[in-house]
Amino acid sequence: MEAQNNYIDCKKKTVESYNKNAKELSEKFKELMDLKRRHEFQRFIDLLHGNKILDLGCGSGDHSIYFKERGFDVTAIDLSEEMIRLCKEKGLNAFVKDIEDLDFEDKSFDGIWAVTSLLHIPKSKLHKVIKKLNHILKDGGVLYVCVKEGEGEKMIKDKSGNTSRFFAFYNEEEIKKLFGDYFILIEHKKVQLKNTVYLEAFFRKRS
């Protein structure tokens, strides 16, 4: 019970951080939209067999806009009310939803785009989330995951020092093992931005 209460508190603080720092984080995320460098957007599109995309933990919606402008039917979700407000200002189909409590019908999406969102879920709870993602993807659907490389999980203070967020860190073998029950690994790679190494992986839902 104590561990559960601690996690609820960590989750609350993480959402508060995104709400309080929404504009600052939105600008930071926008700086990372260098499409000449970021191959994963086009690769994701090339792998899709349909038009419906779920942007899982969409932030302020820049990635959703990218897909929407290319004709895709995008649903954007995030637990931060402020981030969803910014998404709606951009005309996105956006909702406040908890990744741990998704209520979409089975086989609703052709692709799920999960960039630095699943890393806010404790490792002990991630298997349940992955199972649900499998259910809401159509047969042959594509899942793109991006997390930070490292060990363990912890709260990390933001630059302001006034807020903090929960992060879980992974290695490549952990990612393969966690998703392997429900998804086939298509490809994976490491990408370094400044002092952070990101693990990227494309999966396809098992038939």
TORPA-4810 file (N, C-alpha, C, O; in nm, 3 decimals):
<nodes>
NODE_1_0.082_-0.121_0.000_0.000_0.000_0.000_0.086_0.126_0.000_0.055_0.225_-0.067_M
NODE_2_0.196_0.121_0.077_0.286_0.237_0.083_0.348_0.265_-0.053_0.359_0.380_-0.095_E
NODE_3_0.390_0.158_-0.122_0.450_0.174_-0.255_0.348_0.234_-0.352_0.383_0.320_-0.433_A
NODE_4_0.223_0.188_-0.344_0.118_0.240_-0.431_0.094_0.388_-0.404_0.079_0.467_-0.497_Q
NODE_5_0.090_0.425_-0.276_0.070_0.565_-0.240_0.185_0.652_-0.288_0.165_0.765_-0.333_N
NODE_6_0.307_0.598_-0.279_0.424_0.671_-0.326_0.415_0.695_-0.476_0.447_0.803_-0.525_N
NODE_7_0.370_0.592_-0.549_0.358_0.608_-0.694_0.251_0.708_-0.731_0.270_0.790_-0.821_Y
NODE_8_0.138_0.704_-0.662_0.031_0.801_-0.688_0.082_0.944_-0.668_0.048_1.034_-0.745_I
NODE_9_0.164_0.961_-0.565_0.222_1.093_-0.539_0.319_1.132_-0.650_0.319_1.246_-0.695_D
NODE_10_0.402_1.037_-0.695_0.496_1.064_-0.804_0.422_1.100_-0.932_0.462_1.191_-1.005_C
NODE_11_0.314_1.028_-0.959_0.234_1.052_-1.079_0.172_1.191_-1.075_0.171_1.263_-1.175_K
NODE_12_0.120_1.226_-0.960_0.059_1.359_-0.942_0.162_1.469_-0.965_0.132_1.568_-1.032_K
NODE_13_0.282_1.451_-0.911_0.388_1.552_-0.927_0.433_1.562_-1.073_0.464_1.671_-1.121_K
NODE_14_0.436_1.449_-1.143_0.475_1.450_-1.284_0.376_1.529_-1.367_0.415_1.609_-1.452_T
NODE_15_0.247_1.507_-1.343_0.143_1.581_-1.415_0.150_1.729_-1.381_0.136_1.814_-1.468_V
NODE_16_0.171_1.760_-1.254_0.183_1.900_-1.212_0.300_1.969_-1.283_0.290_2.085_-1.322_E
NODE_17_0.409_1.896_-1.300_0.526_1.952_-1.370_0.490_1.988_-1.513_0.524_2.096_-1.560_S
NODE_18_0.422_1.896_-1.583_0.383_1.923_-1.722_0.283_2.038_-1.730_0.288_2.119_-1.823_Y
NODE_19_0.194_2.047_-1.634_0.096_2.156_-1.634_0.164_2.291_-1.609_0.135_2.389_-1.678_N
NODE_20_0.253_2.297_-1.512_0.318_2.422_-1.476_0.420_2.468_-1.581_0.440_2.587_-1.601_K
NODE_21_0.484_2.372_-1.647_0.591_2.404_-1.741_0.552_2.377_-1.886_0.639_2.358_-1.971_N
NODE_22_0.422_2.377_-1.913_0.373_2.336_-2.045_0.434_2.419_-2.159_0.481_2.362_-2.257_A
NODE_23_0.433_2.551_-2.146_0.483_2.636_-2.254_0.634_2.616_-2.274_0.681_2.607_-2.387_K
NODE_24_0.708_2.611_-2.164_0.853_2.593_-2.173_0.888_2.458_-2.236_0.975_2.449_-2.322_E
NODE_25_0.818_2.352_-2.191_0.843_2.219_-2.245_0.799_2.210_-2.391_0.862_2.141_-2.471_L
NODE_26_0.691_2.279_-2.425_0.643_2.281_-2.563_0.748_2.339_-2.656_0.770_2.287_-2.765_S
NODE_27_0.813_2.447_-2.614_0.918_2.508_-2.695_1.039_2.414_-2.707_1.102_2.405_-2.812_E
NODE_28_1.070_2.346_-2.598_1.182_2.251_-2.598_1.155_2.138_-2.695_1.242_2.099_-2.773_K
NODE_29_1.033_2.083_-2.691_0.997_1.974_-2.780_1.000_2.019_-2.926_1.039_1.943_-3.015_F
NODE_30_0.958_2.142_-2.949_0.952_2.195_-3.086_1.092_2.203_-3.146_1.109_2.181_-3.266_K
NODE_31_1.191_2.234_-3.064_1.329_2.242_-3.111_1.380_2.107_-3.160_1.474_2.100_-3.239_E
NODE_32_1.317_1.999_-3.111_1.360_1.865_-3.149_1.295_1.816_-3.278_1.323_1.705_-3.324_L
NODE_33_1.208_1.898_-3.338_1.138_1.859_-3.461_1.223_1.886_-3.586_1.180_1.952_-3.680_M
NODE_34_1.344_1.835_-3.583_1.434_1.848_-3.697_1.414_1.725_-3.787_1.476_1.621_-3.765_D
NODE_35_1.328_1.739_-3.886_1.287_1.623_-3.964_1.397_1.572_-4.057_1.389_1.459_-4.105_L
NODE_36_1.499_1.653_-4.083_1.611_1.605_-4.164_1.691_1.502_-4.084_1.754_1.412_-4.140_K
NODE_37_1.687_1.517_-3.953_1.757_1.424_-3.866_1.668_1.309_-3.821_1.714_1.196_-3.804_R
NODE_38_1.540_1.338_-3.802_1.451_1.240_-3.743_1.385_1.153_-3.850_1.281_1.188_-3.907_R
NODE_39_1.447_1.041_-3.876_1.400_0.947_-3.977_1.272_0.876_-3.934_1.198_0.826_-4.018_H
NODE_40_1.246_0.871_-3.802_1.143_0.781_-3.751_1.001_0.818_-3.795_0.914_0.731_-3.802_E
NODE_41_0.978_0.947_-3.825_0.846_0.989_-3.868_0.808_0.921_-4.000_0.702_0.859_-4.011_F
NODE_42_0.895_0.933_-4.099_0.867_0.873_-4.229_0.869_0.721_-4.222_0.791_0.654_-4.290_Q
NODE_43_0.957_0.667_-4.141_0.963_0.521_-4.126_0.832_0.467_-4.070_0.782_0.365_-4.116_R
NODE_44_0.777_0.536_-3.971_0.649_0.497_-3.911_0.540_0.498_-4.018_0.460_0.405_-4.027_F
NODE_45_0.536_0.605_-4.096_0.436_0.616_-4.203_0.451_0.503_-4.304_0.352_0.445_-4.348_I
NODE_46_0.574_0.472_-4.340_0.599_0.366_-4.438_0.551_0.230_-4.389_0.512_0.145_-4.469_D
NODE_47_0.555_0.209_-4.258_0.517_0.080_-4.201_0.366_0.065_-4.181_0.316_-0.047_-4.169_L
NODE_48_0.294_0.177_-4.178_0.150_0.174_-4.152_0.073_0.109_-4.267_0.108_0.121_-4.384_L
NODE_49_-0.034_0.039_-4.228_-0.124_-0.023_-4.326_-0.261_0.045_-4.325_-0.355_-0.003_-4.387_H
NODE_50_-0.272_0.157_-4.254_-0.400_0.227_-4.244_-0.380_0.373_-4.208_-0.269_0.426_-4.220_G
NODE_51_-0.487_0.438_-4.165_-0.488_0.583_-4.152_-0.502_0.634_-4.010_-0.481_0.753_-3.985_N
NODE_52_-0.538_0.549_-3.915_-0.571_0.594_-3.780_-0.451_0.578_-3.686_-0.399_0.468_-3.668_K
NODE_53_-0.410_0.691_-3.625_-0.293_0.694_-3.538_-0.332_0.744_-3.399_-0.410_0.839_-3.385_I
NODE_54_-0.278_0.679_-3.297_-0.290_0.727_-3.159_-0.156_0.784_-3.117_-0.056_0.712_-3.115_L
NODE_55_-0.153_0.913_-3.082_-0.032_0.976_-3.028_-0.042_0.965_-2.877_-0.116_1.038_-2.812_D
NODE_56_0.035_0.872_-2.821_0.026_0.833_-2.681_0.119_0.918_-2.596_0.241_0.900_-2.598_L
NODE_57_0.062_1.012_-2.520_0.144_1.106_-2.446_0.195_1.212_-2.540_0.315_1.228_-2.561_G
NODE_58_0.099_1.287_-2.597_0.124_1.374_-2.712_0.194_1.506_-2.679_0.239_1.576_-2.769_C
NODE_59_0.203_1.540_-2.549_0.260_1.671_-2.516_0.177_1.781_-2.578_0.054_1.778_-2.573_G
NODE_60_0.244_1.880_-2.635_0.172_1.994_-2.693_0.128_1.969_-2.838_0.072_2.059_-2.901_S
NODE_61_0.154_1.849_-2.890_0.092_1.808_-3.015_0.170_1.828_-3.144_0.112_1.812_-3.251_G
NODE_62_0.298_1.861_-3.138_0.374_1.885_-3.261_0.381_1.760_-3.349_0.373_1.770_-3.472_D
NODE_63_0.396_1.644_-3.287_0.403_1.521_-3.365_0.267_1.490_-3.427_0.259_1.445_-3.541_H
NODE_64_0.161_1.514_-3.351_0.026_1.492_-3.404_-0.001_1.582_-3.524_-0.062_1.539_-3.623_S
NODE_65_0.044_1.706_-3.515_0.029_1.799_-3.627_0.100_1.747_-3.751_0.047_1.754_-3.862_I
NODE_66_0.219_1.694_-3.732_0.296_1.639_-3.844_0.214_1.533_-3.917_0.203_1.535_-4.039_Y
NODE_67_0.157_1.440_-3.841_0.080_1.332_-3.904_-0.051_1.383_-3.962_-0.094_1.340_-4.069_F
NODE_68_-0.115_1.475_-3.891_-0.242_1.530_-3.940_-0.224_1.601_-4.073_-0.305_1.587_-4.164_K
NODE_69_-0.116_1.678_-4.085_-0.089_1.753_-4.208_-0.061_1.661_-4.326_-0.067_1.703_-4.442_E
NODE_70_-0.031_1.536_-4.297_-0.006_1.439_-4.404_-0.126_1.348_-4.427_-0.114_1.242_-4.490_R
NODE_71_-0.240_1.389_-4.375_-0.366_1.322_-4.406_-0.408_1.211_-4.314_-0.504_1.139_-4.343_G
NODE_72_-0.339_1.194_-4.202_-0.375_1.087_-4.111_-0.482_1.132_-4.011_-0.492_1.250_-3.977_F
NODE_73_-0.561_1.036_-3.967_-0.664_1.058_-3.865_-0.599_1.035_-3.729_-0.580_0.921_-3.687_D
NODE_74_-0.565_1.145_-3.660_-0.485_1.137_-3.538_-0.570_1.165_-3.414_-0.645_1.262_-3.408_V
NODE_75_-0.556_1.079_-3.315_-0.612_1.102_-3.182_-0.495_1.125_-3.088_-0.405_1.042_-3.077_T
NODE_76_-0.496_1.239_-3.020_-0.386_1.277_-2.931_-0.433_1.269_-2.786_-0.538_1.323_-2.751_A
NODE_77_-0.355_1.203_-2.701_-0.392_1.195_-2.559_-0.272_1.228_-2.470_-0.157_1.202_-2.506_I
NODE_78_-0.302_1.284_-2.355_-0.200_1.316_-2.256_-0.270_1.332_-2.122_-0.389_1.363_-2.117_D
NODE_79_-0.198_1.310_-2.014_-0.257_1.324_-1.881_-0.252_1.469_-1.831_-0.317_1.503_-1.733_L
NODE_80_-0.175_1.553_-1.898_-0.164_1.694_-1.861_-0.275_1.776_-1.926_-0.284_1.786_-2.048_S
NODE_81_-0.359_1.835_-1.842_-0.468_1.918_-1.894_-0.415_2.037_-1.973_-0.475_2.077_-2.073_E
NODE_82_-0.303_2.093_-1.930_-0.247_2.210_-1.997_-0.192_2.172_-2.134_-0.207_2.248_-2.230_E
NODE_83_-0.128_2.058_-2.144_-0.078_2.013_-2.274_-0.194_1.989_-2.371_-0.184_2.023_-2.489_M
NODE_84_-0.301_1.931_-2.323_-0.417_1.906_-2.409_-0.483_2.038_-2.450_-0.536_2.049_-2.561_I
NODE_85_-0.479_2.136_-2.363_-0.532_2.268_-2.400_-0.452_2.324_-2.518_-0.511_2.380_-2.611_R
NODE_86_-0.320_2.310_-2.514_-0.235_2.358_-2.624_-0.264_2.280_-2.752_-0.264_2.336_-2.861_L
NODE_87_-0.290_2.151_-2.738_-0.324_2.069_-2.856_-0.454_2.117_-2.920_-0.463_2.129_-3.042_C
NODE_88_-0.553_2.143_-2.837_-0.683_2.184_-2.890_-0.673_2.321_-2.957_-0.745_2.348_-3.053_K
NODE_89_-0.585_2.408_-2.907_-0.563_2.538_-2.971_-0.509_2.520_-3.113_-0.528_2.605_-3.199_E
NODE_90_-0.441_2.407_-3.137_-0.386_2.377_-3.269_-0.485_2.301_-3.357_-0.453_2.263_-3.470_K
NODE_91_-0.606_2.279_-3.304_-0.709_2.211_-3.382_-0.700_2.060_-3.381_-0.756_1.995_-3.469_G
NODE_92_-0.632_2.005_-3.284_-0.617_1.860_-3.277_-0.733_1.793_-3.206_-0.800_1.854_-3.122_L
NODE_93_-0.757_1.668_-3.239_-0.855_1.584_-3.171_-0.784_1.528_-3.048_-0.725_1.420_-3.054_N
NODE_94_-0.791_1.601_-2.937_-0.707_1.572_-2.822_-0.790_1.555_-2.695_-0.891_1.623_-2.675_A
NODE_95_-0.744_1.463_-2.609_-0.818_1.429_-2.488_-0.724_1.407_-2.371_-0.612_1.359_-2.388_F
NODE_96_-0.772_1.441_-2.251_-0.699_1.408_-2.128_-0.730_1.263_-2.094_-0.844_1.229_-2.060_V
NODE_97_-0.629_1.179_-2.103_-0.646_1.037_-2.073_-0.520_0.983_-2.005_-0.409_1.030_-2.030_K
NODE_98_-0.541_0.884_-1.920_-0.433_0.817_-1.849_-0.388_0.696_-1.930_-0.470_0.610_-1.963_D
NODE_99_-0.261_0.688_-1.962_-0.207_0.574_-2.037_-0.235_0.442_-1.965_-0.248_0.337_-2.028_I
NODE_100_-0.245_0.448_-1.833_-0.270_0.326_-1.756_-0.418_0.288_-1.753_-0.453_0.183_-1.699_E
NODE_101_-0.503_0.369_-1.810_-0.646_0.343_-1.805_-0.711_0.381_-1.939_-0.805_0.461_-1.942_D
NODE_102_-0.662_0.325_-2.047_-0.714_0.355_-2.180_-0.848_0.286_-2.203_-0.864_0.167_-2.173_L
NODE_103_-0.945_0.361_-2.256_-1.079_0.305_-2.274_-1.120_0.296_-2.422_-1.239_0.293_-2.453_D
NODE_104_-1.023_0.293_-2.511_-1.054_0.277_-2.653_-1.099_0.134_-2.681_-1.058_0.040_-2.612_F
NODE_105_-1.183_0.119_-2.781_-1.228_-0.014_-2.820_-1.113_-0.092_-2.883_-1.019_-0.034_-2.937_E
NODE_106_-1.122_-0.223_-2.876_-1.020_-0.307_-2.938_-1.011_-0.278_-3.088_-1.111_-0.249_-3.154_D
NODE_107_-0.890_-0.286_-3.140_-0.860_-0.269_-3.283_-0.909_-0.133_-3.335_-0.970_-0.124_-3.442_K
NODE_108_-0.881_-0.028_-3.257_-0.921_0.108_-3.295_-0.819_0.179_-3.383_-0.855_0.270_-3.458_S
NODE_109_-0.691_0.138_-3.376_-0.585_0.215_-3.441_-0.495_0.128_-3.529_-0.472_0.010_-3.501_F
NODE_110_-0.447_0.191_-3.636_-0.349_0.125_-3.724_-0.208_0.143_-3.673_-0.120_0.061_-3.702_D
NODE_111_-0.184_0.250_-3.596_-0.052_0.276_-3.544_-0.058_0.351_-3.411_-0.147_0.434_-3.390_G
NODE_112_0.036_0.323_-3.324_0.049_0.395_-3.196_0.189_0.454_-3.190_0.289_0.385_-3.210_I
NODE_113_0.193_0.584_-3.163_0.317_0.661_-3.158_0.342_0.697_-3.013_0.271_0.781_-2.957_W
NODE_114_0.443_0.636_-2.950_0.468_0.655_-2.807_0.609_0.707_-2.784_0.702_0.630_-2.760_A
NODE_115_0.625_0.838_-2.792_0.755_0.902_-2.779_0.771_0.960_-2.638_0.696_1.049_-2.598_V
NODE_116_0.867_0.909_-2.564_0.899_0.951_-2.427_0.774_0.969_-2.341_0.760_1.065_-2.267_T
NODE_117_0.682_0.872_-2.354_0.562_0.873_-2.270_0.558_0.750_-2.180_0.525_0.760_-2.062_S
NODE_118_0.591_0.635_-2.235_0.590_0.512_-2.155_0.698_0.514_-2.046_0.690_0.436_-1.951_L
NODE_119_0.797_0.601_-2.059_0.901_0.611_-1.956_0.851_0.675_-1.828_0.923_0.679_-1.728_L
NODE_120_0.728_0.726_-1.829_0.668_0.780_-1.706_0.586_0.674_-1.631_0.524_0.704_-1.529_H
NODE_121_0.585_0.550_-1.683_0.512_0.440_-1.620_0.612_0.352_-1.544_0.716_0.317_-1.600_I
NODE_122_0.584_0.316_-1.419_0.675_0.225_-1.347_0.690_0.093_-1.422_0.595_0.045_-1.484_P
NODE_123_0.806_0.035_-1.415_0.831_-0.090_-1.486_0.736_-0.200_-1.442_0.697_-0.285_-1.522_K
NODE_124_0.697_-0.199_-1.315_0.608_-0.302_-1.262_0.467_-0.293_-1.322_0.392_-0.390_-1.317_S
NODE_125_0.433_-0.179_-1.379_0.299_-0.158_-1.435_0.297_-0.156_-1.587_0.191_-0.149_-1.648_K
NODE_126_0.413_-0.164_-1.648_0.420_-0.146_-1.793_0.361_-0.265_-1.870_0.304_-0.245_-1.978_L
NODE_127_0.374_-0.386_-1.818_0.323_-0.503_-1.890_0.173_-0.490_-1.915_0.125_-0.522_-2.024_H
NODE_128_0.099_-0.443_-1.816_-0.045_-0.424_-1.830_-0.077_-0.321_-1.939_-0.171_-0.338_-2.016_K
NODE_129_0.004_-0.215_-1.944_-0.015_-0.111_-2.046_0.013_-0.169_-2.185_-0.063_-0.144_-2.278_V
NODE_130_0.120_-0.245_-2.199_0.157_-0.305_-2.328_0.046_-0.398_-2.376_0.014_-0.400_-2.495_I
NODE_131_-0.011_-0.474_-2.286_-0.121_-0.564_-2.321_-0.239_-0.486_-2.377_-0.302_-0.528_-2.475_K
NODE_132_-0.270_-0.372_-2.315_-0.381_-0.289_-2.363_-0.348_-0.228_-2.499_-0.436_-0.221_-2.585_K
NODE_133_-0.226_-0.184_-2.520_-0.185_-0.129_-2.649_-0.203_-0.235_-2.758_-0.245_-0.203_-2.870_L
NODE_134_-0.171_-0.359_-2.726_-0.191_-0.468_-2.820_-0.339_-0.482_-2.857_-0.372_-0.506_-2.973_N
NODE_135_-0.425_-0.468_-2.759_-0.569_-0.483_-2.783_-0.625_-0.372_-2.872_-0.708_-0.399_-2.958_H
NODE_136_-0.580_-0.249_-2.852_-0.640_-0.138_-2.925_-0.578_-0.118_-3.063_-0.627_-0.037_-3.143_I
NODE_137_-0.469_-0.192_-3.092_-0.411_-0.190_-3.226_-0.483_-0.291_-3.315_-0.520_-0.400_-3.270_L
NODE_138_-0.503_-0.256_-3.440_-0.558_-0.350_-3.537_-0.454_-0.458_-3.567_-0.335_-0.441_-3.540_K
NODE_139_-0.500_-0.570_-3.621_-0.408_-0.676_-3.660_-0.304_-0.622_-3.757_-0.338_-0.557_-3.855_D
NODE_140_-0.178_-0.650_-3.729_-0.070_-0.599_-3.814_-0.035_-0.454_-3.787_0.044_-0.394_-3.860_G
NODE_141_-0.095_-0.395_-3.681_-0.069_-0.255_-3.648_0.074_-0.231_-3.603_0.144_-0.323_-3.560_G
NODE_142_0.117_-0.105_-3.612_0.255_-0.068_-3.582_0.262_0.014_-3.453_0.180_0.103_-3.430_V
NODE_143_0.361_-0.017_-3.371_0.387_0.057_-3.248_0.529_0.111_-3.253_0.625_0.036_-3.273_L
NODE_144_0.544_0.243_-3.234_0.677_0.303_-3.223_0.697_0.348_-3.079_0.613_0.418_-3.023_Y
NODE_145_0.809_0.309_-3.021_0.840_0.341_-2.882_0.975_0.411_-2.874_1.071_0.370_-2.939_V
NODE_146_0.980_0.518_-2.796_1.107_0.587_-2.770_1.117_0.613_-2.620_1.032_0.681_-2.562_C
NODE_147_1.222_0.560_-2.558_1.247_0.580_-2.415_1.392_0.622_-2.395_1.470_0.627_-2.491_V
NODE_148_1.428_0.652_-2.272_1.565_0.692_-2.241_1.644_0.571_-2.190_1.593_0.490_-2.113_K
NODE_149_1.769_0.562_-2.235_1.855_0.453_-2.190_1.907_0.482_-2.050_1.939_0.596_-2.015_E
NODE_150_1.914_0.377_-1.971_1.967_0.393_-1.835_1.924_0.278_-1.747_1.881_0.174_-1.796_G
NODE_151_1.936_0.298_-1.616_1.900_0.194_-1.520_1.806_0.251_-1.415_1.816_0.366_-1.374_E
NODE_152_1.713_0.165_-1.371_1.627_0.201_-1.259_1.516_0.297_-1.294_1.483_0.317_-1.411_G
NODE_153_1.458_0.356_-1.191_1.350_0.453_-1.205_1.353_0.547_-1.086_1.385_0.506_-0.974_E
NODE_154_1.318_0.674_-1.109_1.327_0.771_-1.002_1.260_0.903_-1.042_1.229_0.926_-1.159_K
NODE_155_1.238_0.987_-0.942_1.192_1.123_-0.966_1.314_1.209_-0.998_1.418_1.198_-0.934_M
NODE_156_1.299_1.296_-1.098_1.409_1.386_-1.137_1.356_1.528_-1.137_1.251_1.557_-1.194_I
NODE_157_1.430_1.616_-1.074_1.389_1.756_-1.068_1.405_1.824_-1.203_1.501_1.799_-1.276_K
NODE_158_1.309_1.910_-1.237_1.320_1.991_-1.357_1.422_2.102_-1.335_1.467_2.124_-1.222_D
NODE_159_1.458_2.171_-1.443_1.561_2.274_-1.434_1.527_2.382_-1.334_1.616_2.438_-1.269_K
NODE_160_1.399_2.412_-1.320_1.357_2.516_-1.226_1.383_2.476_-1.082_1.400_2.561_-0.995_S
NODE_161_1.386_2.345_-1.058_1.406_2.296_-0.922_1.278_2.296_-0.840_1.277_2.247_-0.727_G
NODE_162_1.171_2.350_-0.895_1.045_2.360_-0.822_0.950_2.245_-0.852_0.854_2.223_-0.778_N
NODE_163_0.976_2.172_-0.960_0.891_2.059_-0.998_0.979_1.940_-1.033_1.099_1.954_-1.056_T
NODE_164_0.917_1.824_-1.037_0.992_1.703_-1.070_0.901_1.604_-1.142_0.778_1.611_-1.132_S
NODE_165_0.964_1.510_-1.214_0.890_1.410_-1.291_0.947_1.272_-1.267_1.066_1.256_-1.239_R
NODE_166_0.860_1.172_-1.279_0.901_1.033_-1.265_0.952_0.979_-1.398_0.890_1.000_-1.502_F
NODE_167_1.066_0.910_-1.395_1.122_0.849_-1.515_1.165_0.705_-1.485_1.222_0.676_-1.379_F
NODE_168_1.138_0.616_-1.580_1.193_0.481_-1.578_1.289_0.470_-1.695_1.259_0.516_-1.806_A
NODE_169_1.405_0.411_-1.671_1.510_0.401_-1.773_1.528_0.255_-1.815_1.505_0.163_-1.737_F
NODE_170_1.569_0.235_-1.941_1.572_0.100_-1.997_1.700_0.073_-2.073_1.773_0.164_-2.112_Y
NODE_171_1.727_-0.057_-2.092_1.829_-0.099_-2.188_1.759_-0.175_-2.300_1.640_-0.206_-2.291_N
NODE_172_1.832_-0.204_-2.406_1.771_-0.265_-2.525_1.709_-0.401_-2.496_1.602_-0.432_-2.549_E
NODE_173_1.774_-0.481_-2.413_1.722_-0.615_-2.383_1.591_-0.607_-2.306_1.500_-0.687_-2.328_E
NODE_174_1.580_-0.511_-2.215_1.455_-0.493_-2.142_1.340_-0.462_-2.236_1.231_-0.517_-2.223_E
NODE_175_1.364_-0.373_-2.331_1.260_-0.334_-2.426_1.216_-0.454_-2.509_1.096_-0.478_-2.526_I
NODE_176_1.310_-0.529_-2.560_1.277_-0.648_-2.641_1.193_-0.747_-2.560_1.095_-0.801_-2.611_K
NODE_177_1.232_-0.769_-2.436_1.163_-0.866_-2.351_1.024_-0.818_-2.313_0.929_-0.896_-2.318_K
NODE_178_1.010_-0.692_-2.277_0.881_-0.638_-2.232_0.775_-0.643_-2.341_0.660_-0.676_-2.314_L
NODE_179_0.814_-0.612_-2.463_0.718_-0.605_-2.572_0.705_-0.735_-2.650_0.613_-0.751_-2.731_F
NODE_180_0.796_-0.829_-2.625_0.804_-0.949_-2.705_0.684_-1.041_-2.699_0.659_-1.115_-2.793_G
NODE_181_0.608_-1.038_-2.589_0.492_-1.127_-2.576_0.381_-1.091_-2.674_0.304_-1.177_-2.716_D
NODE_182_0.373_-0.965_-2.711_0.261_-0.918_-2.793_0.302_-0.860_-2.929_0.219_-0.846_-3.018_Y
NODE_183_0.431_-0.828_-2.944_0.475_-0.758_-3.064_0.600_-0.822_-3.123_0.683_-0.878_-3.051_F
NODE_184_0.612_-0.811_-3.254_0.732_-0.854_-3.325_0.820_-0.731_-3.347_0.774_-0.630_-3.399_I
NODE_185_0.946_-0.741_-3.308_1.039_-0.631_-3.328_1.077_-0.620_-3.475_1.124_-0.716_-3.536_L
NODE_186_1.054_-0.501_-3.531_1.091_-0.476_-3.671_1.234_-0.426_-3.679_1.316_-0.478_-3.755_I
NODE_187_1.263_-0.324_-3.599_1.399_-0.268_-3.596_1.414_-0.180_-3.472_1.315_-0.135_-3.414_E
NODE_188_1.539_-0.157_-3.433_1.564_-0.070_-3.318_1.699_-0.003_-3.336_1.784_-0.050_-3.411_H
NODE_189_1.718_0.106_-3.265_1.846_0.177_-3.271_1.860_0.269_-3.151_1.764_0.296_-3.079_K
NODE_190_1.983_0.318_-3.132_2.011_0.417_-3.029_2.036_0.551_-3.096_2.098_0.559_-3.202_K
NODE_191_1.987_0.657_-3.033_2.008_0.792_-3.084_2.053_0.880_-2.967_1.988_0.882_-2.862_V
NODE_192_2.163_0.950_-2.985_2.212_1.038_-2.879_2.184_1.183_-2.913_2.219_1.230_-3.021_Q
NODE_193_2.121_1.254_-2.819_2.097_1.398_-2.829_2.160_1.463_-2.706_2.114_1.443_-2.593_L
NODE_194_2.264_1.539_-2.729_2.339_1.600_-2.619_2.386_1.490_-2.525_2.461_1.402_-2.568_K
NODE_195_2.344_1.491_-2.399_2.394_1.392_-2.304_2.297_1.277_-2.280_2.318_1.196_-2.190_N
NODE_196_2.192_1.270_-2.359_2.089_1.168_-2.339_2.088_1.069_-2.455_2.091_1.109_-2.571_T
NODE_197_2.084_0.940_-2.421_2.073_0.835_-2.523_1.930_0.783_-2.522_1.877_0.743_-2.418_V
NODE_198_1.868_0.785_-2.640_1.731_0.737_-2.654_1.732_0.601_-2.724_1.812_0.577_-2.815_Y
NODE_199_1.643_0.513_-2.680_1.623_0.385_-2.744_1.495_0.391_-2.826_1.388_0.419_-2.772_L
NODE_200_1.506_0.365_-2.955_1.392_0.366_-3.044_1.364_0.224_-3.093_1.456_0.148_-3.122_E
NODE_201_1.235_0.190_-3.101_1.199_0.057_-3.150_1.068_0.060_-3.225_0.971_0.123_-3.182_A
NODE_202_1.065_-0.007_-3.338_0.942_-0.026_-3.416_0.896_-0.170_-3.396_0.975_-0.263_-3.409_F
NODE_203_0.767_-0.187_-3.364_0.709_-0.318_-3.345_0.586_-0.335_-3.433_0.521_-0.237_-3.471_F
NODE_204_0.555_-0.460_-3.465_0.429_-0.490_-3.530_0.351_-0.589_-3.444_0.407_-0.684_-3.390_R
NODE_205_0.221_-0.565_-3.433_0.137_-0.653_-3.351_0.138_-0.795_-3.406_0.125_-0.818_-3.526_K
NODE_206_0.154_-0.891_-3.314_0.150_-1.031_-3.355_0.010_-1.069_-3.401_-0.088_-1.021_-3.345_R
NODE_207_0.000_-1.151_-3.501_-0.131_-1.195_-3.554_-0.198_-1.290_-3.456_-0.308_-1.337_-3.481_S
</nodes>
